[in-house]
Structures are given as C-alpha cells and as structure tokens.
Amino acid sequence: MEPTKPPTIMDIYAKHGTKVVPVYKDGKPLNGSEYDKEKIAKHLPEGSVFTVESTDVHNWSTDVYLVEVPGVAFNSVCLADAPKPLRKRK
C-alpha cells in the first residue's frame, strides 16, 4: 500500500466531483456540533469516500451536499479532502 498524505479539512468552494472523507478519531466523528456528528455517524461510515454534489457557503458555516446521500446537508468541518497517494520519486 502506498503512503498517503494526512487529510485536510475540505475546501468550502469544492467543485462538483471533488472526493471527500468524513473526519473520525478513535471511531467517532471528530468535528462539528453533536447534531453534525450524529448525521456523520448515521450516513457516512469511517473510511468511506464521497463525492461533492455542491456546497452552500454561509457566513458562519458551509453546507455540503454529497452525490451518495441526496438531500442531506453536512457541515464542511466534518469532511476532509480524500487522501491522494504520494508520488514515488524516480
């Protein structure tokens, strides 16, 4: 298995098709309010990769809509860019 970069919190202006992952620590969603964490735990299993449908940027938070979970908005702080494999040096 190739090494990967650690995840970074997603870009709130992510385009349709961007791949993201839910942020977990010790088997539990890490960021957001208790309500945000409950939604992540219910809909987005740890280690799964999801596709951004769209984002809705507000003054204090950003809603993220995912292709795989239609109609459910997730707080952007609960999601990170999907890790990309590191390139091997030649």
matplotlib code that plots the C-alpha trace (Angstrom):
import matplotlib.pyplot as plt

x = [0.0, 1.3, 1.7, -0.9, -0.9, -3.0, -6.4, -7.0, -10.4, -12.1, -12.2, -15.6, -15.6, -15.1, -16.4, -18.9, -17.0, -14.4, -13.8, -14.1, -14.0, -15.7, -13.3, -13.2, -10.9, -11.0, -14.0, -16.2, -16.8, -14.4, -15.7, -18.9, -21.8, -23.4, -26.1, -23.4, -21.6, -24.9, -25.5, -22.0, -22.2, -25.6, -24.8, -21.0, -19.1, -15.5, -13.0, -15.6, -15.1, -17.9, -18.4, -19.3, -22.6, -22.4, -21.6, -23.7, -21.4, -22.9, -21.4, -20.6, -20.8, -20.9, -23.4, -22.0, -24.3, -23.0, -23.9, -24.2, -26.6, -29.1, -30.9, -28.8, -26.6, -23.3, -21.2, -17.9, -15.8, -16.9, -15.3, -11.8, -10.2, -9.8, -6.2, -4.2, -1.4, 2.1, 4.1, 7.2, 10.5, 12.3]
y = [0.0, 3.4, 6.1, 8.9, 12.5, 13.2, 14.6, 18.4, 20.0, 20.3, 23.4, 25.1, 26.1, 22.5, 21.7, 19.0, 15.7, 16.5, 13.5, 13.9, 11.7, 12.1, 13.1, 10.5, 10.0, 6.9, 5.6, 8.7, 11.8, 14.5, 17.9, 19.9, 20.0, 16.9, 17.1, 17.3, 14.3, 12.3, 12.9, 11.9, 8.7, 7.8, 8.5, 8.4, 5.4, 5.9, 5.3, 5.8, 8.2, 10.5, 12.8, 16.5, 17.5, 21.1, 23.5, 26.3, 28.8, 30.9, 33.5, 31.0, 27.6, 25.7, 23.1, 20.3, 18.1, 14.7, 12.7, 9.5, 11.0, 13.1, 15.9, 15.7, 18.7, 18.1, 20.7, 21.2, 20.9, 17.3, 16.5, 16.4, 16.2, 12.5, 11.5, 11.2, 8.7, 10.3, 10.1, 8.0, 9.7, 8.4]
z = [0.0, -0.9, 1.8, 1.8, 2.9, 6.1, 5.3, 5.4, 6.0, 2.7, 0.6, 1.1, -2.6, -3.7, -7.2, -8.1, -8.3, -5.6, -3.4, 0.4, 3.5, 6.9, 9.7, 12.5, 15.5, 17.7, 15.8, 16.3, 14.2, 15.2, 14.3, 14.4, 16.8, 18.4, 15.7, 12.9, 14.5, 14.7, 10.9, 10.0, 12.1, 10.6, 6.9, 6.4, 7.6, 8.6, 5.8, 3.0, 0.2, -1.0, -4.0, -3.6, -5.4, -4.2, -1.4, 0.1, 1.8, 4.7, 7.0, 9.8, 8.2, 4.9, 4.0, 1.8, -0.3, -1.4, -4.5, -2.5, 0.2, -1.7, 0.2, 3.3, 4.2, 6.1, 7.9, 6.0, 9.2, 9.4, 6.0, 4.6, 1.2, 0.3, 0.6, -2.6, -2.9, -2.6, -5.8, -5.7, -6.6, -9.6]

ax = plt.figure().add_subplot(projection="3d")
ax.plot(x, y, z, "-o")
ax.set_aspect("equal")
plt.show()
